[in-house]
Amino acid sequence: MKEWWRRKKAKTRKSRKSRSDYTFFDFILDVLFWAPELILFPIRIIYWLVKGVGRFIFDV
């Protein structure tokens, strides 16, 4: 029973240790996902504002 418990404990320690690492590859993926969003978000907001103001003016 002791040996089984030690093996199980070692496995969970390994998995906890490896999950907490934030690698350079993770950083690159985050940048690739966030860069387009940061570029397109202001353009979308301007579009929504122009569209809303246009509807408000033409409805009045």
N, C-alpha and C positions, 0 to 999 in steps of 0.2 A: 504494500500500500504506500509506503514511504517513497519508493522509487517512482511510482505512478504520479504521486503528488509533485515530486520534484520536476518531472518531465512536463507536467501540465503547467506548473509555475514558470518554468523556463520559456515555454511557448508563449504564454500571455505576456511575459516581460518583453520578449522579442517583438511581439505585435504592437504593444504599447509604445515601445521605443521607436519602431520604424514609422508608426503613424504620425508621430509628432514632428518629424523632420519636414522642413519646408525647403525644398531643393530649388536650384536655379531653374530647372525645367518647369516647376510649378509657377515660379515668378514669370517666366516667359509666357506661359499659357494665360496667366492672369492679365498680363499686358495685352496680349492678342485679343482677349475677350473685351477688355475695358476700353481700349483705344478707339475702336469704331463708335462705341456708345458715347464716349466723351466728345467725339467730333460731331456726331449726328444729333445729339440731344439739343444743343442750342439752335440748330437749324429747324428742328421740329417745333420748338417753342415759338420761334419767330413765325413759322407757318401757321400754327394754331392762333397766335395773336392776330395776324393779318386776316385770317379767315374769319375769326370772331368779330373783329372790327368791321370787316366788309359786310358780313351778314347784318350786323347792328345798323349800319348806315343805310343799306338798301331796304331794310324792313321798315325804317322810319319814314 
